[in-house]
């Protein structure tokens, strides 16, 4: 368990961190400042005492020191002491009997600073100079009472007060700046709390500028717009799906109820066959819906390297063999055009396009695989009635079936092209309907890994 509770507010955390950081830096600077000032004052005081002692040491060696020794502030404590610690001469402010210090510099280090602190009274910072290297040489002392700045803790109190004030200013500044910075975040939070699934039209306020919070608000609004569009598509999809499922279910129910109410007037075998056909259409719709859900909701399978030319040739051969009506398919597929993707999903797209072309063609179907820069295009063209330009995007919508499609394939689900486009998008490609002199021309564009050398040209038919 932490010793101190962690502030819940980011503003409070920023303030505490700023205050602690400022306090730690200021304490280090305060200690350094205190030591520097004390050292400087002490050094200056010793220097002044040394200068005064050096001034009187030649006179003391010559024995011409006046009585009393004249002294000027601040170094007004001056004594000449013999080898037996007796005061020979002194200034008026110094004692005439008690030496300022018992320090006797050695012969090889005649200049010595010293701090003397009596039991009662202020400390004295003095400098002792031995008059000569001789064993009986005397000593000149020049001392200065310790300055008040060094004798008391006023300097520490002043520095501590300054540290406290600066820390308080730093904490207040951090509190104000953090509050100003987080104010747009609070506005964004308040607006998001008002947004519900039933009303996604609200948007968060975007603060001026181009900082992180502005980009967050912009991205949030973009996400809300995408979510609003997705929810709207989901509502439309649910409504359309309900309608598409309700129609065959209602027909199936009516047929079964009629068979139960009028068993003598209804052909039971025909009713069962019709019900089975309806159930098959329902099963196709449900399977396609499940596939759409998997394409949009699940993680894709690990991609594999696929020779697109070989895959198209294989599917064209399979469709030609399985087609109920003999329709020639002209194939132009270069070998060695490698793409990366899901083989089963691409087979689903090719089957949908080929089945659609075979269903609407009049005489022949053309399939080609052609590289273009870093992409490859799979083109499926029929010579049927074609698709009007105004309907070329509608055919990719879910459950959209044109009149000709309903007539040629009444049992279809209307989801094949929608599934095919979703698969193309999952492979970072596109599926479109392009202009054609006659019939419909579907073009599947996919990213190309490498282009192959050989070209296969053949015609398949049944």
C-alpha positions as CSV (number, residue, x, y, z in Angstrom):
1,X,0.0,0.0,0.0
2,X,1.5,3.4,-1.0
3,X,2.4,5.8,1.8
4,X,0.5,8.7,0.1
5,X,-2.7,8.3,-1.8
6,X,-2.4,8.9,-5.5
7,X,-4.4,11.9,-6.8
8,X,-7.3,10.8,-9.0
9,X,-7.3,14.0,-11.0
10,X,-4.7,14.4,-13.8
11,X,-4.6,18.1,-12.9
12,X,-3.7,17.3,-9.3
13,X,-1.1,14.8,-10.4
14,X,0.5,17.3,-12.7
15,X,0.5,19.9,-9.9
16,X,2.0,17.4,-7.4
17,X,4.7,16.3,-9.9
18,X,5.6,19.9,-10.8
19,X,5.7,20.9,-7.1
20,X,7.9,17.9,-6.2
21,X,10.2,18.5,-9.1
22,X,10.5,22.2,-8.3
23,X,11.1,21.5,-4.6
24,X,13.8,18.9,-5.4
25,X,15.6,21.3,-7.7
26,X,15.3,24.2,-5.4
27,X,16.5,22.2,-2.4
28,X,19.7,21.3,-4.3
29,X,20.2,24.8,-5.4
30,X,19.4,26.2,-2.0
31,X,22.0,23.9,-0.3
32,X,24.6,24.8,-2.9
33,X,23.8,28.6,-2.5
34,X,24.0,28.3,1.3
35,X,27.4,26.5,1.2
36,X,28.7,28.9,-1.5
37,X,27.7,32.0,0.5
38,X,29.1,30.7,3.8
39,X,32.4,29.7,2.1
40,X,32.7,33.1,0.4
41,X,32.1,35.0,3.6
42,X,34.5,32.8,5.6
43,X,37.1,33.1,2.9
44,X,36.8,36.9,2.8
45,X,37.0,37.1,6.5
46,X,40.2,35.0,6.7
47,X,41.7,37.0,3.9
48,X,41.1,40.3,5.8
49,X,42.6,38.7,9.0
50,X,45.6,37.5,7.0
51,X,46.1,41.0,5.6
52,X,46.1,42.6,9.0
53,X,48.4,39.9,10.5
54,X,50.8,40.3,7.6
55,X,50.8,44.1,8.2
56,X,52.0,43.7,11.9
57,X,54.3,40.7,11.6
58,X,57.4,42.8,10.4
59,X,56.9,45.3,13.2
60,X,56.6,42.4,15.7
61,X,59.9,40.9,14.4
62,X,61.6,44.3,14.8
63,X,60.2,44.8,18.3
64,X,58.6,48.2,17.4
65,X,55.0,47.3,17.9
66,X,53.1,50.3,19.5
67,X,51.1,49.9,22.7
68,X,48.2,49.4,22.3
69,X,48.2,48.1,18.8
70,X,46.0,50.4,16.7
71,X,43.3,48.5,14.9
72,X,40.6,49.3,12.4
73,X,37.3,47.4,12.0
74,X,36.6,44.7,11.2
75,X,39.9,43.1,12.1
76,X,40.2,44.8,15.5
77,X,41.4,41.8,17.5
78,X,45.2,41.8,17.3
79,X,47.8,40.1,19.6
80,X,51.5,39.3,19.6
81,X,52.1,36.2,21.7
82,X,55.5,34.8,22.6
83,X,56.6,31.2,22.6
84,X,55.2,30.6,26.1
85,X,51.7,31.7,25.2
86,X,52.0,35.0,26.9
87,X,50.4,38.1,25.3
88,X,53.2,40.6,24.6
89,X,51.1,43.3,22.8
90,X,47.4,43.6,22.0
91,X,44.9,45.9,20.5
92,X,42.3,47.6,22.7
93,X,39.5,45.1,21.7
94,X,41.7,42.0,22.3
95,X,42.6,40.6,25.7
96,X,45.9,41.6,27.2
97,X,46.3,38.3,29.1
98,X,44.4,35.5,27.3
99,X,45.7,34.6,23.8
100,X,43.1,34.5,21.0
101,X,44.2,31.0,20.1
102,X,46.7,28.3,21.2
103,X,47.5,27.6,17.6
104,X,51.2,27.8,17.0
105,X,52.1,27.4,13.3
106,X,55.0,25.1,12.5
107,X,58.2,26.5,11.1
108,X,57.5,25.2,7.6
109,X,54.0,26.6,7.5
110,X,54.1,29.9,9.2
111,X,50.6,31.2,7.9
112,X,47.7,29.3,9.4
113,X,43.9,30.2,9.4
114,X,41.9,29.1,12.4
115,X,38.3,29.4,13.8
116,X,38.1,29.7,17.5
117,X,34.7,29.2,19.2
118,X,34.7,29.9,23.0
119,X,32.1,28.2,25.2
120,X,30.2,31.4,25.6
121,X,30.2,34.0,22.9
122,X,30.7,34.4,19.2
123,X,33.3,32.5,17.2
124,X,36.4,34.3,16.0
125,X,37.9,33.8,12.6
126,X,41.6,34.5,12.9
127,X,44.9,34.2,11.1
128,X,48.1,33.2,12.8
129,X,51.6,34.1,11.5
130,X,54.7,32.7,13.0
131,X,57.3,35.5,13.2
132,X,60.3,33.3,12.2
133,X,61.3,29.6,11.9
134,X,63.2,30.0,15.2
135,X,62.0,27.7,18.1
136,X,61.3,30.7,20.4
137,X,59.6,32.8,17.7
138,X,56.4,34.5,18.7
139,X,53.1,34.6,16.8
140,X,50.9,37.4,15.5
141,X,47.1,36.8,15.7
142,X,44.6,39.0,13.8
143,X,41.0,38.0,14.4
144,X,37.5,39.1,13.3
145,X,34.3,38.1,15.1
146,X,32.3,35.7,13.0
147,X,29.8,37.7,10.8
148,X,26.2,37.5,11.8
149,X,25.3,35.8,8.5
150,X,27.6,32.9,9.5
151,X,26.9,32.9,13.2
152,X,23.1,32.5,12.9
153,X,20.7,30.5,10.7
154,X,19.2,33.5,9.1
155,X,20.6,32.6,5.7
156,X,19.0,29.1,5.9
157,X,15.7,30.6,7.0
158,X,15.8,33.1,4.1
159,X,16.7,30.4,1.5
160,X,13.9,28.0,2.9
161,X,11.4,30.8,2.7
162,X,12.4,31.5,-0.9
163,X,12.2,27.8,-1.8
164,X,8.7,27.6,-0.3
165,X,7.5,30.6,-2.2
166,X,8.9,29.5,-5.5
167,X,7.5,26.0,-5.0
168,X,4.1,27.4,-4.3
169,X,4.3,29.6,-7.4
170,X,5.4,26.5,-9.5
171,X,2.5,24.5,-8.1
172,X,0.0,27.2,-8.8
173,X,1.3,27.7,-12.3
174,X,1.1,24.0,-13.0
175,X,-2.5,23.9,-11.6
176,X,-3.6,26.8,-13.8
177,X,-1.8,25.5,-16.9
178,X,-3.1,21.9,-16.4
179,X,-6.6,23.1,-15.9
180,X,-6.4,25.3,-19.0
181,X,-5.0,22.4,-21.0
182,X,-7.5,19.8,-19.8
183,X,-10.5,22.1,-20.1
184,X,-11.1,21.0,-23.8
185,X,-10.8,17.3,-22.6
186,X,-13.5,17.8,-20.1
187,X,-15.7,19.4,-22.7
188,X,-15.1,16.4,-25.0
189,X,-15.9,14.0,-22.1
190,X,-19.1,15.9,-21.3
191,X,-20.3,15.8,-25.0
192,X,-19.4,12.1,-25.4
193,X,-21.5,11.3,-22.3
194,X,-24.5,12.8,-24.1
195,X,-24.0,10.6,-27.2
196,X,-26.2,7.4,-27.3
197,X,-26.6,4.7,-29.9
198,X,-30.0,6.1,-30.8
199,X,-28.5,9.5,-31.4
200,X,-25.1,9.6,-33.0
201,X,-25.5,13.0,-34.6
202,X,-23.7,14.9,-31.8
203,X,-20.1,15.8,-32.3
204,X,-17.4,16.8,-29.7
205,X,-16.2,20.4,-29.7
206,X,-12.9,20.9,-31.5
207,X,-10.5,23.4,-29.8
208,X,-8.5,25.8,-31.9
209,X,-5.0,25.0,-32.9
210,X,-3.3,21.9,-34.1
211,X,-2.1,20.2,-30.9
212,X,-2.7,16.7,-29.6
213,X,-6.1,17.5,-28.1
214,X,-7.3,19.1,-31.3
215,X,-6.3,16.1,-33.3
216,X,-8.0,13.9,-30.7
217,X,-11.2,15.8,-31.0
218,X,-11.0,15.7,-34.8
219,X,-10.3,11.9,-34.8
220,X,-13.2,11.4,-32.4
221,X,-15.6,13.3,-34.7
222,X,-14.4,11.2,-37.6
223,X,-14.9,8.0,-35.6
224,X,-18.3,9.1,-34.6
225,X,-19.2,9.9,-38.2
226,X,-18.0,6.4,-39.3
227,X,-19.9,4.9,-36.4
228,X,-23.0,6.8,-37.3
229,X,-22.7,5.6,-40.9
230,X,-22.1,2.0,-39.8
231,X,-25.1,2.0,-37.4
232,X,-27.3,3.5,-40.2
233,X,-26.1,0.8,-42.6
234,X,-26.8,-1.8,-39.9
235,X,-30.3,-0.5,-39.5
236,X,-30.9,-0.5,-43.2
237,X,-29.3,-3.9,-43.5
238,X,-31.5,-5.3,-40.7
239,X,-34.6,-3.8,-42.3
240,X,-33.8,-5.1,-45.7
241,X,-32.8,-8.5,-44.4
242,X,-36.1,-8.7,-42.4
243,X,-38.0,-7.9,-45.6
244,X,-36.1,-10.4,-47.7
245,X,-36.6,-13.1,-45.2
246,X,-40.2,-12.3,-44.4
247,X,-41.3,-12.7,-48.0
248,X,-40.3,-16.4,-48.4
249,X,-41.2,-17.2,-44.9
250,X,-44.7,-15.7,-45.3
251,X,-45.1,-17.7,-48.6
252,X,-43.9,-20.9,-47.0
253,X,-46.3,-20.4,-44.1
254,X,-49.2,-19.7,-46.4
255,X,-48.5,-22.9,-48.4
256,X,-48.2,-25.0,-45.4
257,X,-51.3,-23.6,-43.8
258,X,-53.2,-24.1,-47.0
259,X,-52.1,-27.7,-47.2
260,X,-53.3,-28.3,-43.6
261,X,-56.6,-26.5,-44.1
262,X,-57.5,-28.0,-47.4
263,X,-55.7,-31.3,-47.6
264,X,-58.1,-32.7,-50.3
265,X,-57.6,-29.7,-52.6
266,X,-53.8,-29.3,-52.3
267,X,-51.3,-31.5,-54.0
268,X,-49.1,-32.5,-51.0
269,X,-46.1,-33.5,-53.2
270,X,-46.1,-30.2,-55.1
271,X,-46.5,-28.3,-51.8
272,X,-43.5,-30.1,-50.3
273,X,-41.4,-29.4,-53.4
274,X,-42.4,-25.7,-53.3
275,X,-41.6,-25.6,-49.6
276,X,-38.3,-27.3,-50.2
277,X,-37.4,-24.7,-52.9
278,X,-38.3,-21.9,-50.5
279,X,-36.3,-23.4,-47.8
280,X,-33.3,-23.7,-50.2
281,X,-33.6,-20.0,-51.0
282,X,-33.8,-19.2,-47.2
283,X,-30.7,-21.4,-46.7
284,X,-28.8,-19.5,-49.4
285,X,-29.7,-16.2,-47.9
286,X,-28.7,-17.3,-44.4
287,X,-25.4,-18.8,-45.7
288,X,-24.6,-15.6,-47.6
289,X,-25.4,-13.5,-44.5
290,X,-23.1,-15.6,-42.4
291,X,-20.3,-15.2,-45.0
292,X,-20.8,-11.4,-45.0
293,X,-20.6,-11.4,-41.2
294,X,-17.4,-13.5,-41.2
295,X,-15.8,-11.2,-43.8
296,X,-16.5,-8.1,-41.7
297,X,-16.2,-9.4,-38.1
298,X,-13.5,-12.1,-38.0
299,X,-9.7,-12.0,-38.5
300,X,-8.6,-13.0,-42.0
301,X,-6.9,-16.3,-42.6
302,X,-3.2,-16.2,-43.1
303,X,-2.6,-15.1,-46.8
304,X,-0.9,-17.4,-49.3
305,X,0.8,-16.8,-52.6
306,X,-1.5,-17.6,-55.5
307,X,-0.9,-17.9,-59.2
308,X,-3.9,-15.9,-60.3
309,X,-3.7,-17.1,-63.9
310,X,-3.8,-20.8,-62.9
311,X,-6.6,-20.1,-60.4
312,X,-8.7,-18.4,-63.0
313,X,-8.1,-21.2,-65.6
314,X,-9.1,-23.8,-63.1
315,X,-12.3,-22.1,-62.1
316,X,-13.2,-21.4,-65.8
317,X,-12.7,-25.1,-66.6
318,X,-14.9,-26.1,-63.6
319,X,-17.7,-23.6,-64.5
320,X,-17.6,-24.8,-68.1
321,X,-18.1,-28.4,-67.0
322,X,-20.8,-27.6,-64.6
323,X,-22.8,-25.2,-66.7
324,X,-26.3,-26.6,-67.7
325,X,-26.2,-24.9,-71.1
326,X,-23.2,-25.1,-73.4
327,X,-21.7,-21.6,-73.5
328,X,-18.2,-21.1,-74.9
329,X,-15.8,-19.2,-72.6
330,X,-12.7,-17.5,-74.1
331,X,-9.8,-17.4,-71.7
332,X,-6.7,-15.3,-71.8
333,X,-4.7,-15.9,-68.6
334,X,-0.9,-15.3,-68.3
335,X,0.9,-17.8,-66.1
336,X,3.0,-16.5,-63.2
337,X,1.0,-13.6,-62.1
338,X,1.4,-13.9,-58.3
339,X,-0.9,-12.3,-55.7
340,X,-1.3,-12.7,-52.0
341,X,-4.6,-13.7,-50.5
342,X,-7.2,-16.3,-49.6
343,X,-7.7,-19.0,-52.2
344,X,-11.2,-19.9,-51.1
345,X,-12.4,-16.3,-51.0
346,X,-11.1,-15.6,-54.4
347,X,-12.7,-18.8,-55.8
348,X,-16.0,-17.5,-54.4
349,X,-15.5,-14.2,-56.3
350,X,-14.6,-15.9,-59.5
351,X,-17.5,-18.3,-59.2
352,X,-19.9,-15.4,-58.6
353,X,-18.7,-13.5,-61.6
354,X,-18.6,-16.5,-63.9
355,X,-22.1,-17.7,-62.8
356,X,-23.4,-14.2,-63.3
357,X,-21.9,-13.9,-66.8
358,X,-23.2,-17.4,-67.8
359,X,-26.6,-16.6,-66.6
360,X,-27.0,-13.3,-68.6
361,X,-24.9,-14.0,-71.7
362,X,-26.4,-14.6,-75.1
363,X,-23.6,-16.5,-76.9
364,X,-20.1,-16.3,-75.3
365,X,-18.2,-15.2,-72.2
366,X,-14.7,-13.7,-72.3
367,X,-12.3,-14.0,-69.3
368,X,-8.9,-12.3,-69.2
369,X,-6.1,-11.8,-66.7
370,X,-3.9,-8.8,-67.5
371,X,-1.2,-7.1,-65.4
372,X,-1.1,-3.3,-65.2
373,X,1.9,-1.7,-63.3
374,X,1.7,-3.1,-59.8
375,X,-1.8,-4.5,-60.1
376,X,-3.6,-7.2,-62.1
377,X,-7.1,-7.1,-63.6
378,X,-9.4,-10.1,-63.9
379,X,-12.1,-9.2,-66.5
380,X,-15.3,-11.2,-67.0
381,X,-17.4,-10.0,-70.0
382,X,-20.6,-11.3,-71.4
383,X,-22.7,-10.3,-74.4
384,X,-26.0,-10.1,-72.6
385,X,-28.3,-7.1,-72.1
386,X,-25.7,-5.4,-69.9
387,X,-26.2,-3.1,-66.8
388,X,-27.4,0.5,-67.3
389,X,-24.8,3.0,-66.0
390,X,-27.2,4.2,-63.3
391,X,-27.5,0.8,-61.8
392,X,-23.8,-0.2,-61.9
393,X,-23.2,0.6,-58.2
394,X,-26.6,-0.6,-57.1
395,X,-25.9,-4.1,-58.1
396,X,-23.3,-4.3,-55.4
397,X,-25.8,-3.4,-52.7
398,X,-27.2,-6.2,-50.5
399,X,-30.4,-7.8,-51.8
400,X,-30.5,-5.6,-54.9
401,X,-31.5,-7.6,-57.9
402,X,-32.5,-6.1,-61.3
403,X,-35.5,-7.2,-63.2
404,X,-33.5,-9.3,-65.6
405,X,-31.7,-11.0,-62.8
406,X,-35.0,-11.9,-61.0
407,X,-36.3,-13.3,-64.2
408,X,-33.2,-15.4,-65.0
409,X,-32.6,-16.6,-61.4
410,X,-35.6,-16.3,-59.2
411,X,-34.0,-18.2,-56.4
412,X,-31.0,-16.0,-55.9
413,X,-30.2,-14.2,-52.7
414,X,-29.1,-10.9,-54.1
415,X,-25.9,-11.0,-52.0
416,X,-23.3,-12.5,-54.4
417,X,-21.9,-9.3,-55.8
418,X,-22.0,-7.6,-52.4
419,X,-19.9,-10.5,-51.0
420,X,-17.6,-10.4,-54.0
421,X,-16.9,-6.7,-53.5
422,X,-16.2,-7.2,-49.8
423,X,-13.8,-10.0,-50.6
424,X,-12.0,-7.7,-53.1
425,X,-11.7,-4.9,-50.5
426,X,-10.3,-7.4,-48.0
427,X,-7.6,-8.2,-50.5
428,X,-6.9,-4.4,-50.9
429,X,-8.5,-4.5,-54.4
430,X,-11.7,-3.3,-56.1
431,X,-14.6,-4.8,-58.0
432,X,-16.4,-2.5,-60.5
433,X,-18.6,-2.6,-63.6
434,X,-16.9,-0.9,-66.6
435,X,-18.1,0.2,-70.0
436,X,-18.4,-2.5,-72.6
437,X,-19.6,-2.4,-76.3
438,X,-22.1,-5.1,-75.4
439,X,-23.2,-6.9,-72.2
440,X,-21.7,-6.5,-68.8
441,X,-18.0,-6.1,-68.0
442,X,-16.9,-6.9,-64.4
443,X,-13.3,-6.0,-63.5
444,X,-11.6,-7.3,-60.4
445,X,-8.4,-5.4,-59.5
446,X,-5.9,-7.0,-57.1
447,X,-2.4,-6.0,-55.9
448,X,0.3,-7.9,-57.8
449,X,3.4,-9.5,-56.2
450,X,5.2,-10.3,-59.5
451,X,4.4,-10.6,-63.2
452,X,4.9,-13.9,-65.0
453,X,6.5,-14.5,-68.4
454,X,4.2,-17.0,-70.2
455,X,0.7,-16.4,-71.7
456,X,-1.9,-19.0,-72.1
457,X,-4.6,-18.6,-74.7
458,X,-7.4,-21.1,-75.0
459,X,-11.1,-21.6,-75.5
460,X,-13.2,-23.8,-73.3
461,X,-16.8,-24.9,-73.9
462,X,-19.4,-27.5,-73.2
